[in-house]
């Protein structure tokens, strides 16, 4: 894996760049690289969003994206582009995304300082 720091693409405004809304751990960056290595044709990156679902109201969803949206935040990682849904950024500011594997499960895990609660199964959260 490359030790190049994650950067966020922002419009040129003469101001210093703002930090990314979500910090990806090295393990999450490696998983994004793995996903992009086997991405379907036409995929330009991986996108995080927070659709309304689950018993607590919002859930984390990570999917391939085939088209950039000007409202989305783009984070360039060593393994490929990572997008954050523009409508979800406010729910995710300050979060850390990790990839965790153990004997029984594997998946992205989120540490979100904005979440006020979560359902018992951990699949959804509330703000």
N, C-alpha and C positions, 0 to 999 in steps of 0.2 A: 504494500500500500504506500502511497505517496504521502509525504509529510507536508504538502502544500496546504496552507490554511484555507478553510472554507470562506468564500467571499460572496457578497450579495451584489447583484446588478441593480444600480439605481440610475435614474436620469442624471445627466450632468447639470448641476444647478449652482456650482461654485461653492457648495457646502460640503462639509466632510461627510463621507458615507455613514449611514446609520447601521447599527448592528442588525443582523438577521433576527427575525421574530422567533425562530426556533433554532436551537443549537443541536447539531447532529453529533453524536459520539463517534469515535473511530469505527466502532462496530456497526453503527447505523450507516455510516458512509460506505463501509465495505459491503453491506447488504444492498444498498442502492447500486453500487457497481456490479454486484452479482445479478441483480434484477435487470439492469441495462444490458448486461452481457447476453441475456436470453430474452430480451424484449421482443415483442411482436414487431413486424415490419411497420414502419411509420411512427413508432414511438420516439418522442424527443426527450422524454424524461419521466420522472415519477412525481406524482402530485399528492399532497396531504390536504384533506378537507375534513370538515366536521358536519356531516349531514345530521338532520334531526331524525333520530331514531333511538330505540332502546328505552328502558324504563326511566332513565334519568334525563332524557331529552336530547343530548348530543353524543355522537360517537366519533371515533377517529377512523378515517378511511384513507387507505393508501392504494393508488391505482396508477396505471400507465396513463400518460397524456400524449396526444398526438398533435396538439396545436397549442401554441402559447397564447395566453390571454393577458392583455395589457394590465388588467387589474390584479393579476396574481404576482406574488413575490417569487423571484427566481434566485436560487442559491446554487452556485456552481461548486460542485464537489469534485474530488479527483476522479470519481467513477461515473459522473454524468450530472445532468441537470436535475435539480430537485425543486419543485414548485410548491408554493403554499397558496391555497385558494384565497383570493382577495377577500371574500366574505367571511373567512374563518380566521384571518390574521388576528383580529381583536381578541378572540377566544384563546389564542395560542402564544401571545407575546410573552417572552421569558421562559418558554418551555424547553425542555430537553427531550430529544427523541433518541432512544437506544434500541439496539437489536439484541434480544436475549434468547438463548437456547439452553434448554436443560434436557433431562432424560425424557420428559413427557410433552413438552410444548416448545414452540419457537414462535417469536413474533416481536413486533415493535412494541416498546413500552414507553409511555409518556410520563414525564414529571411535569405537571402543569400547575403553576402557582395560581392560576385563575380559577381552577376547578374548586367549587365549594362543596361538592359531594360526588359520589359515584354509586352506581348500583352494586349490589352484592356480587355479581359475577365479574365486575370490572370492565364490562364492554361499553358502558356509556357513562357520561358525566354531566354535571350541571354547573352552570356559571352563576 
